[in-house]
Amino acid sequence: MGKHHLISGAKSGRTVRGGAARVVRSGQIATVNAGRVEAVMAAAERSGLLEEKSGRIGGRVSQTLVKRAKALTGIETDTDLIEFALANVALEDGFAERFKAARGKVEPDIDLGF
C-alpha cells in the first residue's frame, strides 16, 4: 500500500487514512476512497444516528474480515469500523434494487432523442 495521510472526521474525531486503500482480491484490486467513509459518517450524523452513544455491541468475527475492512476503509479502530458498517446499513437507500427492478421497463413512447 502507498503512503497515506491522516484526516479527521468533522465532529467525531474519527481518523482514517486519506486517499484510497487497495487490496488484492481474487486477482482484482478493490478500492475504497476515504471520502466515502467521511460521507457516510457525515450523513449518519445529519440523520441523528450518532447522537447518543449509550449502546454497546459485541460479537465474534473473523480477524481476517476485520483487517480487510480496516485496510479497505482506512478506519483504524474497531469501534469506528462497527459504527461505519452499521451506518452503511442504516442509510441504505435501496438504489441497486430499484435500478434492477426498472431494467427493461422504459415506456415505449418515450423520446430518446435519436
Residue pairs with C-beta under 8 A, 6 or more apart in sequence:
1 21
1 22
1 71
2 19
2 22
4 17
4 18
4 19
4 21
4 74
5 17
5 18
5 19
6 15
6 16
6 17
6 18
7 15
7 16
7 17
7 18
7 34
7 38
8 14
8 15
9 15
9 16
9 38
9 41
9 42
10 38
10 42
10 45
11 45
12 41
12 45
12 50
14 37
14 41
14 75
14 80
15 76
15 80
16 34
16 37
16 38
16 73
16 74
16 75
16 76
16 80
17 34
17 74
17 76
18 34
18 74
19 33
19 34
19 74
20 31
20 32
20 33
20 34
21 31
21 32
21 34
21 71
21 72
21 73
21 74
22 29
22 30
22 31
23 29
23 30
23 68
23 71
23 72
30 72
32 72
32 73
32 74
34 73
34 74
36 73
37 73
37 74
37 75
37 84
40 84
40 87
40 88
40 91
41 50
41 83
41 84
41 87
43 87
43 91
44 50
44 83
44 87
44 90
44 91
47 90
47 91
49 87
49 90
49 91
50 83
50 87
57 82
66 78
66 81
69 75
69 81
69 85
70 76
70 81
73 81
73 84
75 81
75 84
